[in-house]
């Protein structure tokens, strides 16, 4: 019986974040409830992200 691993996804590009990837996770700076993940590429290029809880947008 195998178990399926659930990987977090980047909030900006929806790419799965692998365990050893350079990424950051943080709670929404506006509402503080939604946990957001950002991959190294999206952080480097300042791609926008949007909170699914309150609609806050930011890079």
VOGU-69300 format. One record per atom (N, C-alpha, C, O): atom name; x, y, z; residue number from 1; residue in one letter. Coordinates in Angstrom, 3 decimals. Layout:
// residues N
CA|X|Y|Z|NUM|a
...
// end
This chain:
// residues 59
N|0.855|-1.178|0.000|1|x
CA|0.000|0.000|0.000|1|x
C|0.899|1.239|0.000|1|x
O|1.734|1.398|0.891|1|x
N|0.737|2.094|-0.968|2|x
CA|1.558|3.309|-1.042|2|x
C|0.739|4.525|-0.624|2|x
O|-0.473|4.595|-0.827|2|x
N|1.449|5.472|-0.037|3|x
CA|0.798|6.706|0.375|3|x
C|1.174|7.799|-0.597|3|x
O|2.300|7.846|-1.092|3|x
N|0.235|8.673|-0.867|4|x
CA|0.476|9.762|-1.801|4|x
C|0.937|10.993|-1.029|4|x
O|0.337|11.373|-0.024|4|x
N|2.010|11.608|-1.513|5|x
CA|2.557|12.792|-0.893|5|x
C|1.866|14.022|-1.466|5|x
O|1.732|14.152|-2.682|5|x
N|1.434|14.913|-0.600|6|x
CA|0.783|16.143|-1.039|6|x
C|1.796|17.287|-0.949|6|x
O|2.231|17.655|0.142|6|x
N|2.162|17.839|-2.096|7|x
CA|3.136|18.920|-2.137|7|x
C|2.434|20.268|-2.164|7|x
O|1.376|20.405|-2.777|7|x
N|3.017|21.270|-1.502|8|x
CA|2.449|22.616|-1.618|8|x
C|2.698|23.140|-3.035|8|x
O|3.605|22.671|-3.723|8|x
N|1.906|24.097|-3.462|9|x
CA|2.075|24.699|-4.786|9|x
C|2.329|26.194|-4.634|9|x
O|1.856|26.825|-3.689|9|x
N|3.074|26.741|-5.569|10|x
CA|3.374|28.171|-5.562|10|x
C|2.072|28.949|-5.762|10|x
O|1.276|28.617|-6.640|10|x
N|1.864|29.961|-4.964|11|x
CA|0.663|30.787|-5.055|11|x
C|0.626|31.559|-6.363|11|x
O|-0.459|31.857|-6.863|11|x
N|1.781|31.890|-6.931|12|x
CA|1.840|32.670|-8.165|12|x
C|1.693|31.820|-9.422|12|x
O|0.881|32.136|-10.291|12|x
N|2.477|30.739|-9.527|13|x
CA|2.515|29.971|-10.775|13|x
C|1.877|28.589|-10.676|13|x
O|1.754|27.900|-11.688|13|x
N|1.475|28.178|-9.500|14|x
CA|0.834|26.882|-9.246|14|x
C|1.741|25.685|-9.486|14|x
O|1.253|24.563|-9.623|14|x
N|3.045|25.900|-9.540|15|x
CA|4.005|24.817|-9.708|15|x
C|4.184|24.111|-8.370|15|x
O|4.284|24.773|-7.337|15|x
N|4.227|22.775|-8.367|16|x
CA|4.476|22.063|-7.106|16|x
C|5.856|22.419|-6.552|16|x
O|6.823|22.536|-7.305|16|x
N|5.938|22.586|-5.255|17|x
CA|7.200|22.918|-4.603|17|x
C|7.765|21.640|-3.997|17|x
O|7.156|21.020|-3.124|17|x
N|8.944|21.263|-4.481|18|x
CA|9.609|20.042|-4.029|18|x
C|10.285|20.300|-2.678|18|x
O|10.574|21.449|-2.343|18|x
N|10.537|19.245|-1.904|19|x
CA|11.103|19.414|-0.554|19|x
C|12.400|20.210|-0.472|19|x
O|12.593|20.929|0.508|19|x
N|13.289|20.120|-1.442|20|x
CA|14.569|20.824|-1.371|20|x
C|14.589|22.123|-2.164|20|x
O|15.652|22.730|-2.295|20|x
N|13.473|22.567|-2.690|21|x
CA|13.410|23.821|-3.456|21|x
C|13.638|25.020|-2.534|21|x
O|13.277|25.006|-1.358|21|x
N|14.248|26.052|-3.109|22|x
CA|14.396|27.325|-2.406|22|x
C|13.063|28.046|-2.534|22|x
O|12.715|28.530|-3.611|22|x
N|12.330|28.118|-1.455|23|x
CA|11.015|28.754|-1.492|23|x
C|10.778|29.471|-0.172|23|x
O|11.589|29.399|0.750|23|x
N|9.660|30.157|-0.105|24|x
CA|9.282|30.827|1.122|24|x
C|7.796|30.582|1.353|24|x
O|7.010|30.507|0.409|24|x
N|7.427|30.459|2.620|25|x
CA|6.009|30.359|2.959|25|x
C|5.720|31.413|4.013|25|x
O|6.539|31.682|4.891|25|x
N|4.538|32.002|3.906|26|x
CA|4.153|33.066|4.830|26|x
C|2.639|33.188|4.832|26|x
O|1.968|32.764|3.892|26|x
N|2.118|33.765|5.885|27|x
CA|0.681|34.027|5.937|27|x
C|0.399|35.351|5.253|27|x
O|1.245|36.244|5.239|27|x
N|-0.771|35.474|4.695|28|x
CA|-1.169|36.688|3.975|28|x
C|-0.883|37.919|4.839|28|x
O|-1.290|37.973|6.000|28|x
N|-0.182|38.908|4.271|29|x
CA|0.134|40.107|5.051|29|x
C|-1.099|40.944|5.411|29|x
O|-1.040|41.789|6.305|29|x
N|-2.199|40.707|4.720|30|x
CA|-3.415|41.490|4.975|30|x
C|-4.321|40.815|6.009|30|x
O|-4.650|41.413|7.034|30|x
N|-4.720|39.572|5.738|31|x
CA|-5.664|38.900|6.649|31|x
C|-4.977|38.001|7.674|31|x
O|-5.514|37.776|8.759|31|x
N|-3.802|37.488|7.340|32|x
CA|-3.057|36.639|8.263|32|x
C|-3.585|35.221|8.405|32|x
O|-3.129|34.487|9.283|32|x
N|-4.533|34.812|7.568|33|x
CA|-5.132|33.488|7.690|33|x
C|-4.665|32.496|6.639|33|x
O|-4.539|31.309|6.940|33|x
N|-4.408|32.937|5.432|34|x
CA|-4.078|32.042|4.324|34|x
C|-2.564|31.871|4.239|34|x
O|-1.822|32.852|4.184|34|x
N|-2.116|30.619|4.228|35|x
CA|-0.697|30.319|4.082|35|x
C|-0.350|30.336|2.599|35|x
O|-0.971|29.631|1.804|35|x
N|0.643|31.145|2.229|36|x
CA|1.052|31.280|0.837|36|x
C|2.449|30.713|0.659|36|x
O|3.299|30.831|1.542|36|x
N|2.672|30.107|-0.474|37|x
CA|3.974|29.565|-0.844|37|x
C|4.430|30.284|-2.101|37|x
O|3.633|30.540|-3.003|37|x
N|5.726|30.611|-2.156|38|x
CA|6.293|31.250|-3.352|38|x
C|7.573|30.518|-3.731|38|x
O|8.458|30.323|-2.897|38|x
N|7.663|30.113|-4.998|39|x
CA|8.863|29.434|-5.474|39|x
C|9.965|30.468|-5.727|39|x
O|9.714|31.671|-5.784|39|x
N|11.176|29.966|-5.875|40|x
CA|12.327|30.838|-6.075|40|x
C|12.181|31.698|-7.326|40|x
O|12.524|32.880|-7.307|40|x
N|11.681|31.122|-8.401|41|x
CA|11.526|31.846|-9.664|41|x
C|10.534|33.000|-9.535|41|x
O|10.813|34.106|-9.997|41|x
N|9.403|32.761|-8.924|42|x
CA|8.387|33.817|-8.776|42|x
C|8.869|34.918|-7.843|42|x
O|8.547|36.088|-8.049|42|x
N|9.627|34.563|-6.833|43|x
CA|10.201|35.578|-5.940|43|x
C|11.227|36.412|-6.693|43|x
O|11.239|37.638|-6.589|43|x
N|12.084|35.744|-7.446|44|x
CA|13.154|36.434|-8.173|44|x
C|12.598|37.424|-9.201|44|x
O|13.123|38.528|-9.348|44|x
N|11.538|37.027|-9.911|45|x
CA|10.968|37.886|-10.942|45|x
C|9.803|38.737|-10.441|45|x
O|9.140|39.409|-11.231|45|x
N|9.552|38.710|-9.138|46|x
CA|8.497|39.506|-8.492|46|x
C|7.138|39.323|-9.163|46|x
O|6.413|40.285|-9.419|46|x
N|6.815|38.066|-9.439|47|x
CA|5.509|37.776|-10.040|47|x
C|4.424|38.007|-8.996|47|x
O|4.622|37.719|-7.816|47|x
N|3.286|38.524|-9.426|48|x
CA|2.218|38.837|-8.464|48|x
C|1.570|37.578|-7.879|48|x
O|1.572|36.513|-8.497|48|x
N|1.025|37.728|-6.692|49|x
CA|0.260|36.661|-6.051|49|x
C|-1.010|37.269|-5.495|49|x
O|-1.097|38.481|-5.298|49|x
N|-2.008|36.412|-5.241|50|x
CA|-3.288|36.893|-4.724|50|x
C|-3.782|35.950|-3.636|50|x
O|-3.775|34.731|-3.808|50|x
N|-4.209|36.518|-2.524|51|x
CA|-4.753|35.730|-1.419|51|x
C|-6.153|35.268|-1.791|51|x
O|-6.989|36.067|-2.212|51|x
N|-6.405|33.966|-1.632|52|x
CA|-7.727|33.425|-1.952|52|x
C|-8.753|33.764|-0.876|52|x
O|-9.957|33.653|-1.103|52|x
N|-8.275|34.176|0.293|53|x
CA|-9.179|34.505|1.388|53|x
C|-9.724|35.922|1.331|53|x
O|-10.931|36.134|1.438|53|x
N|-8.823|36.900|1.161|54|x
CA|-9.255|38.299|1.230|54|x
C|-9.066|39.072|-0.075|54|x
O|-9.550|40.196|-0.206|54|x
N|-8.359|38.468|-1.048|55|x
CA|-8.158|39.130|-2.328|55|x
C|-6.946|40.048|-2.376|55|x
O|-6.725|40.719|-3.385|55|x
N|-6.155|40.093|-1.307|56|x
CA|-4.959|40.929|-1.294|56|x
C|-4.021|40.512|-2.411|56|x
O|-3.816|39.318|-2.632|56|x
N|-3.447|41.476|-3.119|57|x
CA|-2.489|41.200|-4.186|57|x
C|-1.173|41.865|-3.870|57|x
O|-1.128|42.972|-3.335|57|x
N|-0.112|41.183|-4.205|58|x
CA|1.194|41.779|-3.970|58|x
C|2.311|41.014|-4.617|58|x
O|2.125|39.861|-5.007|58|x
N|3.466|41.625|-4.742|59|x
CA|4.675|40.890|-5.099|59|x
C|5.576|40.769|-3.882|59|x
O|6.654|40.181|-3.967|59|x
// end
